[in-house]
Every structure is written in structure tokens, then in C-alpha cells.
Amino acid sequence: MSKAADDGGVPGGRGEPAQQLGGEAAGGKLASKLSASSFTPGWTKVSCPCCASERVEPLVLVKLGQKAVPETKRWLIKLIGAPQKDGGAGLLAHPGEDATGNIIVLSAPRCTLLRATEELGLCKIYHTGEMEAFAYNDRDNFRNSDNMEVFLTSAERQYIIKYELDGLRAQKDLRIPGLPDSCTLQKRDNIWQKLGQVGVVVDTFPLHNPDKLKDLSESWYSGNQLSQPLDKVNEYFGSSVAFYFSFLDFYTWSLLPPAILGLFIAYFSSRFGDEIYFTDYKNIWYPLISGHMFQAVFSMLWSTVVIELWKRRSSTLSYQWGTLNLAERFAEPRPGFHGDLGVNPVTGRVEPLFPEWKRDLRMALVSVPVVGLFLGLVVLGMMCFYWAEARVKWLHKDWDSMISQTFLYVPSVLHIVYTNMLATVYRTVATSLTEYENHREESAYDNHLTGKILVFTFFNNFAVLFHIAFFKQDVPLLRKRLASLLIITQLVNQVTEVVIPFLVDRFISAPNRSEREDDPKEDKFRNQGTLPTFPGLFAEYIELLVQFGYLSLFSCVFPLTAVLLLLNNLTEIRSDAYKICKLFRKPFYPPVASMGVWKVAFEVLSFVSVVSNCWLLLLSPRLQKTSQEAGMSGSHLLVGAVMVEHVLILVKVIMAALIPDEPDWIRKKREHIEYTSMQALRQQVSQGKISKAVCGKTKYTLGLHNK
Amino acid sequence: MSKAADDGGVPGGRGEPAQQLGGEAAGGKLASKLSASSFTPGWTKVSCPCCASERVEPLVLVKLGQKAVPETKRWLIKLIGAPQKDGGAGLLAHPGEDATGNIIVLSAPRCTLLRATEELGLCKIYHTGEMEAFAYNDRDNFRNSDNMEVFLTSAERQYIIKYELDGLRAQKDLRIPGLPDSCTLQKRDNIWQKLGQVGVVVDTFPLHNPDKLKDLSESWYSGNQLSQPLDKVNEYFGSSVAFYFSFLDFYTWSLLPPAILGLFIAYFSSRFGDEIYFTDYKNIWYPLISGHMFQAVFSMLWSTVVIELWKRRSSTLSYQWGTLNLAERFAEPRPGFHGDLGVNPVTGRVEPLFPEWKRDLRMALVSVPVVGLFLGLVVLGMMCFYWAEARVKWLHKDWDSMISQTFLYVPSVLHIVYTNMLATVYRTVATSLTEYENHREESAYDNHLTGKILVFTFFNNFAVLFHIAFFKQDVPLLRKRLASLLIITQLVNQVTEVVIPFLVDRFISAPNRSEREDDPKEDKFRNQGTLPTFPGLFAEYIELLVQFGYLSLFSCVFPLTAVLLLLNNLTEIRSDAYKICKLFRKPFYPPVASMGVWKVAFEVLSFVSVVSNCWLLLLSPRLQKTSQEAGMSGSHLLVGAVMVEHVLILVKVIMAALIPDEPDWIRKKREHIEYTSMQALRQQVSQGKISKAVCGKTKYTLGLHNK
């Protein structure tokens, strides 16, 4: 252990020396030996108490702020390298060129990776070839468990580093070395969060692996391939991203049937008029079976089948990617979670607790009313817009001057400005609300935040269309609006999402970066920091959801919807892939077992679509005329439509209940895992080992105190 | 081991002698020592290889048929007493007065009971006071595990005996001693099923415990108590019966709010006419809020709240009764299950397997169409009835003679006969269909059978009412019909269910039984066999479901429904309790975790009620008149009703989603169990014990062959 490290303020040297790279390299003398060119194939020979590894892969870059003096940096490296039982993160840290630089490059030793794999509840391939929940004690029976770069995906290795950093908590009150006295950590404070708040750490992001990235992009979007390399995407970006692309892929291909039907109907409509008459004689039922009706019923059933099949596909993917059995509930709470310290009744560990009923109360009494208020503001804005538009038109008719003509655009402009401002405010409010709800798990937090923004965005997008369909009851206007929305929004999306970032990257950022082959590794890492942060999958998912909404809610008024969407999505797959690979930093994503709240959103939409389609069919002028000719009153028609709607909803519910959400073989695997753990419990309780097991890791018992 | 037992044909004596009571008592000489008076407090001192017990409680009576010669009986007693690893049932058997009598009295030793407790997945109180899944290896840490009469409920002990008997399978081909050569058992044949088929065993039923029964009935229905002793019911009759009575209790008390509301509305209706006018001035909305409307909306929301609260209550009861964690999926398949022998991928045991898709196919292609056909026959019958009635009336108007007047009753009589015949045929068909579907678990079989009969019975009960409400649209007729149904069916039910059995029991059966205090125990046991078999809970549940249907589907036409039902149920609780205690044999019921398919039926009904109530409100003549006065067209009214319906369904769905199905503390307990077993798995895999554990008990490896 070098002297400098000891001076850094970490007490260290308690029992076994921290033989991590961080510990060794923290000193100025040693650091000079590790020139940047030694980043790969290996930093130095690393050995930790439980495993030895010949090669260190740089995984994550930490960028320090102005406030981080060398003393702070040395303390930080020491902390990161210290074993978990001493309150450290058990990772490998490299200080970059020297101890005064503003980056730290992180990697993880095998034992930390394996322990975290167990903690996260990831499944890996057992020696029998089956997926089994990974157990550290049984590590030698898992395939490839000696080679971390094969055993864990690159996304998992990087996420584990983030997981360990986020899990760092102060063992007791301490001052951060090199910072003013006001920057102290209370016992059990989250260290990484605090460091970010005081400006010591300004950025933590995973590093790209240029070779792998090149390989991935070649098989993903460079050629003319039709299928996506989803397993590779999962390997490189993690299951969250891979689930998005899998769904995009699945959804795009499932657009084929409605697209073909739409083309067929559009062709016949243009030749024979709006309705397909099967016979000439005046039988009342035949003309009722118009092309649009057929399409409406088809799309209502289609949406259920697609969603049910996706659930099956999703659980298969989740099994393949080892995320079927995630144990987030049993892991440490997320960094932002707070509450009174107590014993968790499930895991038996001491951690902050927050009663469920309090959260429910906060949701019911605060979140729901606030979200409702914002939805009300959207409606209010829309009503003001219609009112103002009517006033302005009336004014223009009276005046008919240049000024009044300009006024004609004022309501639209004001409405757009209002809507955008509202959306921005809402986003902030939604984040605070979700923070206030104080969810224990990261995934619950994400789902609640996503859910809130989702409802609002959806409402914002569809309020006008619903208004036209249900209040104005103006089908031609709806058709015009839908067509323009479909074409314009898609063009705008493609431009804002890909073309602009591409141009910015090529002509503004890239010249400043000017990367050369012989640049030191470290500079290349640093360069990745200049790329913008990946904006997240929310925008991508909401785009799909809005598409799906256009298609399922209003498809019957514009039969070519599916065709347009299919064409759009085929390019979307490529542009999204290009975007995530080239235009942004690599994002951190936790392993997930499904699309989460998005699945629910698509499901809800598919039920709403029945109501909307039945209503639109009822408005169809041709149907109204035909039924009048046949002597049916409006009420009879309405009763008929309501009956059709109820039957269709019933059929959808039954279909959704009958199609199992997971394939049979996955169910058996899952039950097998349940059975084995039940058996293990029965076998073991007698040996009195459970009490120990329940207490789990004693991460925080030994203090890492500050001199 | 007595000689007679050896002659009995069981090979026995392989290694350790079967020291069960059965083994000892099978011989004629020994049996004579065990006079009937020695049944209690103990048969003989019993000791089995793993436990010793001073006292044997007679639990189950097996009645043998004419075919069972003494040789067969000795073989059977030997088989029942043989240890499980030798293919026996591991039970205690007492031959009654002597080896030639036609009864066998069964009990179970501690180790068999405890092993079965683990196999069934029952939870028991751990030494910490918490409920934990019972593990045989850890038995000493469970409270009262040395005293079976406290540790297990009497229903559980008796069910375990049935479970072990049902699990008896031939180890290899063998001939049943004393029977003709044609009666042979193939390897893996279910022995108990076969013995029933060939007429050796004609009856197997659990024995009443007169003291406990007296105690139970005193606290249940003899006094004026308002609450039922549900825990005692669970102790004596098992959780299936206890769940029924808990639900009856819960449902009866939850009738209070609608009953009070109904009384209130009936009172005001009689004083102020059908509608409550809040003001005098002609505002259109006030008169719309009529009492009936309020009641309809109230009852729609009430039904959801009741069902959601019942789910919570149900999971609490399930936790208290230790059935939260039943392991039926992992146990042996039910006796009737057949399929090709193979390795169960979940448990790793060799057993018959039957692919899921084949079952699904059978359900989709056979069961569903056949059930649909029968429902069609119900409708057909109803249509024929209406047609015939119209014809007969028309005929009577023309003729107006005595003969034609008699004819007036013919359609009704024919319809009743037709309906009853159809129901009988359907019951047989439903049983065969469910048998054909080949379910692996007893509970799945029960649920599918119950579901089928349920749909039919419900359809049979409500088809006429729906026809009146939706096609004839005749609210007064509906009201008349509903009132008469409510009163008549309840009277009929009470009479057929209680009064007739009571009279039969008191005046026909009892004099024949003429039990005296000094009768030998054995005769008292035998006497229980003369009581009729308990007809099952289906009729009880369907009665509640039909009640609930009247209340939630059509309540708004007859406000006093809830009052009538409340009065009925308060007597129903007592009469049902009396019935199950006194008029029938004690039934076998497996431990269950909930009401099963009945919960779903109540839930579905609660959603259908929204549709039906909204429609009935629309038909309300007062509403139609008011809206006409206000200048609303029929279509507008219809659109309004549809909107109200959709909003109510949405509210119900959201309410059902928001109210958690289990209380928070139960969820935590459940997650704690999951967590402990996950930890156990992780701790243990390393020790290579799972492979052994997975193979489970090797019940069938050693043969019990016939000489």
C-alpha cells in the first residue's frame, strides 16, 4: 500500500490490505508507471482476496468536478477500491494519467461481479444447460463463470458498477477530505448521491467498446438485414434497450396483416366507392358489412392478439436473457428512498422503512388530484383554443383586413405555446410527485414516473382527435387530421431525432473531438464524455404508443394507416439503432424482465379502441343512410352498436384470458425454480442455517471512518 | 408379526417389520383382544419406526363390500399399514370386531401425518409465533408438533388419510387376494380406485367426534349468537366448508347497507311516488336523480367493494388457516389423471404426463361447443315455451272450454319437465367432459367442473329474467317475477334443504338407528354410515350466486331485494350449520386457499350488473317521460346511458385494481417466505443437496408384490 493512499484519509489497512488496483495505483509513483497505453490488455496484474484476474477491462468513467482536489480523489479511489465489508464498493479504480486528473476509470473484480449477479437475481446457464438463478456459492457449476466477459453481458458488468457505487453508504459521520467542513456525511447517507450534490462527481457513464460497437452496428443497421441482432443488443446495451427494440421489431412485423388489409380496402374503395356491395339486391345486411366495418372489427381483435403474443415473446426473451427471476424487491432500496430505520420484515435487514399505506395515501390525495388538474388544464386549453378560433374567424369576417388575417393564426400559436409550457411544467411536477411518493424499488419509481408522463402525453396527443370524433362528430375532418398527423409527426420525429443530432455531431461536435488512432486511450474515454446523454426510451415508446393509438382508435376512418406506419417503422428501426450506437453516450440500464408499464398502456389502448371504433362506425354516413332506408331508427342503430361493442369487449377479455401469458415451457421452468427453492428450504431449515442466510451480507457492520 | 397377516398375501417382512397397528391387529387372535370399547382412549400402544404415540384416534371408516372375503380384508389391512417406501399407505388400521367384519377403522401415526403435512404444503405456527411452511426435518421447531390433535385440525388429519389412500399405487402387476383372477392390478394402477370399482370398498368416510361436534354446534347455531365460530368450523370440517361459511357470513353482513337503503327508498317511494323530487321547480336534472337510480349506482359500486374486501378477508383467513402456500402443483397427480409415464420437468419425479396443449385443444374443440349447445337448448326451450304459451292462449280465446283451460298449464309443465331433464343430462355430460379434459390437480378438476355446471345453472335461472328485461322490456312483469322468485325459491330451498331431511331423519332414519349410550363404539361408527352423504357445497354456493344475481342485476326494479335476502341469510346460516352438523355424514374436504372459481363467478356477475342496471334505468318510464318533457330524444338518452355505463365500468375496474387483493401484512409474510426459500436455495446448492431433494420421496422404488 502506497503512502499517498494512506494520507488520503481512508483508514485502510484493517486486517487485509486492499489489494485492488485502485489501492495500488492511487499513489503518485505507481500511477506514473501505468501509462495510458496500459489500459488494455490489462492495467496491472490484479488480485483480490477471492479471485485472480489477468486482464482488466475499463468499464465506467467517473468525471470529477472542479471541487475535487487530489486529496479528495485519492480518498475516493480508496473508497471505491475498499472491500464491501469495510464499507467500500469492492471495485477496481484507475486514476487516469495521474492523481490530479479529473477522471477515474472503473472496473470490477470477478468476486464483486459474481456477488452482485446473485444479489440482482440474474439467471445464468447452469452446467446442465438450463437457466438457473445464479448462486455465488455454486458459482463453479455455472458455465463460463471463470470468464466474466462471457459470463456477464457488457451491459450487466457496467450496471453492476453503477449498482455498487449507488449502494455506497457512510458507515458513520465523516468529513469528505479536501472539501470544506460543511460537506460532511451523516451515518447511512448515500455517498455517491452526496458527491454529486456537492460537485465532486459530475458524471458517471459507461464506456463504449469500439470493437464490439462496430460489430454490433454492422449486424444491426449497416446492411440490408431484416432481422435485428437482439441478443447482441442485449449483450451491449442491456435488456431495457433490447426489450424496446424487440417490441419495435415485433410490432412492426405484426403491422403486416392490417397493412395488407388496408391496401386491399383502399383499392376496392377507390374502385367501388366507400362500401363493398357483395350483391346487388336490396338485402339490408349485406351493405352493412362494409370494408371499413370489417377493418374496424379486424383491428380490434388484431390488437388483442398482438399484445397477448407479445407477452409470450416477452417472457421467452426474459428467460433467454436471464431476467425472469429478478430479486429487486429483496435488494437494497434505491438511493433516493428514505424512511425511518427499521428491520425489513421480508429480508430481516436493517434499512429505511416506509409504510405502504402512507405511499397509497400520498398517491390518492396528492398525485391523482394533481395529475387530474393538469389533464383539466389540457382540456381547458383546448376549449379556449376553439373559443378563440371561433371569435377570430367571426372578427375576420367582420373586418377582413390584413391585421385580422394575422390574428387568424394567433389562437393556434398560443395553443402550441401553452401546450408546450404545460408539458414542461408537468414533467417537473411529475418527477417531484414520484419522488414524494417515495418508492422503494427503482423499477417502481420508473413505472410511476413513466405512467404519469404517459397519461399526460397521451391525453395531449389525443384530446383534439377525441373532441373531433365524439363532440364535433365530423368524420371527414378526423380523417384529414389523422392523415396529416401521421405524415407530419413522423417526418418531424425522424428529423428531430436523427437528422439534427447527426448534423450537429458531424459538423459541430466532431471537428472539436478530432480523434486520432494514436490518441492515448484515456483521451478517447474522455471524448465519449463530450457526446450528449442518451435521452432515454420514453420518447421512443411514446412514439410507438401514439402510433398504435392512431392505428387502433381511428384506423377505420383512414385505411392506409397501417401501411404508413409499417414504412415508418422499417426506417425507424434503423434510425433508432444508429442513434443509440453513434450519436449518444452509452446509457446505463438495469436488467429488466419486461417493458413494464408500457405493456399496460398498450393493453388499455386496445380496449379503448373498441369503444372508439364502434362509435366511429356508428357515425359512418353510409351506415346511417342504409339503416334509414331499411327503416331502422337511430335508436335501434345505437342499440345495435352498443351490443356489438359489448360482444367485442367480451371476446377480447376471453381471448386475453385464454391465451396464456407465457409459453408452456417457460411456465414449467419457472415452476421448477419455485419447486427447487421450496425443497431447499425444507432440507435446510433443520440445519439452522436460514437464520444466518436471512441476515444476509453484513455490509455495514464495520466502519470506514475518517481520521 | 402374526401368521395370518403373512398368509394374507402381502410379502411384508422386507427388512423392518411393519409395526403399525394394522400389522399387529390383522391376526385373528390379536383382534379379539381389541374389543370395541378399547377404541378410545387408545387402541393399543402404537409405535412406528420414527415416532411413538400413546393414543390412537379413530378417524376414517372404510366399509367393505360383499366381495371382500377375510383374505382380502387381511391383505388390505396389511397394505394400509405397510410403510410408504414399501408401497403401503403408512396408516394405522383396525379391523373392527374381528377380521371378518365389513369395516376397517383407520388412523394415522405421527410421522405419516407430518410427512403429508409437508407434502400438502400446509403452514403451521413456528416457534417464533409466525406461520411458516411446515418442513418435516424442522418439525421440532413447530409449536405443538408432538401432539397431532392440536397440531393438525381434525379435518386435516382425516383428509391426510384419504390423501394417502388415494395415493396408493400398485408397485407391479398383482392379483387382489380373495378375488377372481380377473381382478388384477397393473403396475402403477391406482389401488383405491380399483378396489372401489370391483366392489371391495364401498365407502370411505371420516368419522364424527361427538364431543367436538356438540361443542361446535352449541357455539354455532344453538344459541342467539350473531358471529359464527369460523376457526372451529375450519378445525372440524376443513377450510373448504369454513370458506363457504365465512363468505356467507361476510356477504350477509355486507347486505346491511343496501338493505337500509332499500327500506329508505321503499318508504319514500310509497309516500312521494316513484321519484324523489328534491325541489319543485322544473330543473331537468333533479328529477333524474330518482331513488331507483341512486340505488342502481350504489349497488354497482357496492358489489365491487364487497368483492374486493372479501378477497382481502379471504387471504387473511387463508393465512390463519395455513393454506396460503399449498403445494398441490408439486404433489402427486389426482387419482383419475392419466397419461404417458415420463419425468415431470418441474419436480423431476416419474409420473403420468399429459401435455397442456392437448388439454387446451380438448377444452376448445369439445367442451366449449358442447356447453354452448346446452345453453342453446335452454334458449330453445324458452322460445318453445313462449311460442306454445301464445298458441294456447289464442286457442283458449277461440274455444274457451274446460279442456282449453287445462291446456293453459301444459306449456309451463312441459317447460319445467324439459328444464329439469336437461339439467340432469347436462350434469352427467359436464362430469364426462371434465374427466376427458384430464386435469392433473384435484382443484383444477373441481374448478372446471364447477365452472361448467355453474354457467348452465346460472343461464337456466336468469334466461327468463333477461328475456323479460331486454326483449320484452316489461319492467312491471320483471318486478313481479323477481319478487315471486325471491320469495318462492327461498321458501322452496329452506324446505328441501332442511325441513325434509330433518323430517326424514327424525321420523324415518332415527327410529331405525336407535342409538344407545352403551352401544359399542363400533356400532356407533357403523351408524354414521346410514346417514346420507353430504351433497357438497355447490348447491349452497349457487344459491348465494343466484341471490347475488337478483340483487345486483335487477335490484333497481325491486328495492326490497336486499332486505329479503338479509332476512333469508340470517336463517340460512343457522339452517346450513344445522344441516352439515346433524343431517349428513361428515364430508372429506381438502385444504383450500380460497373459494376458487366462485370468486370469479361473483366478480363476473358484478360487471354484468352494470350493463343490466344501466339498461333497466333506461327503461324506467318516469325517466323516459321526464327526458321527453325536457326535449331529449331517445337517442340522446341512450347515449347518456351508454356513457354512464362506461364510466361506471371504468370506475369499477380502477377500484378493483387499486384495492390490493391482500392486506399489506399478508403480502410481507408471503414475500418473507419467498425470500427465505430463495436464500435457502442459494445457500444449499453448493452442498450438492438439491439433486437429492429434487428427486423427492422415492415412494415407488421398492415393490410391494403379490406372491
Interface residues (C-beta under 8 A of the other chain):
Chain A: E118 G121 A133 A135 Y136 N137 D138 N141 A327 R329 F330 P345 V346 T347 P355 E356 W357 V611 S633 G634 S635 L638 V639 V642 H646 D664 K668 K669 E671 H672 Y675 T676 S677 M678 Q679 A680 L681 R682 Q683 Q684 V685 S686 K689 I690 A693 V694 G696
Chain B: E118 G121 A133 A135 Y136 N137 D138 N141 A327 R329 F330 P345 V346 T347 P355 E356 W357 V611 S633 G634 S635 L638 V639 V642 H646 D664 K668 K669 E671 H672 Y675 T676 S677 M678 Q679 A680 L681 R682 Q683 Q684 V685 S686 K689 I690 A693 V694 G696
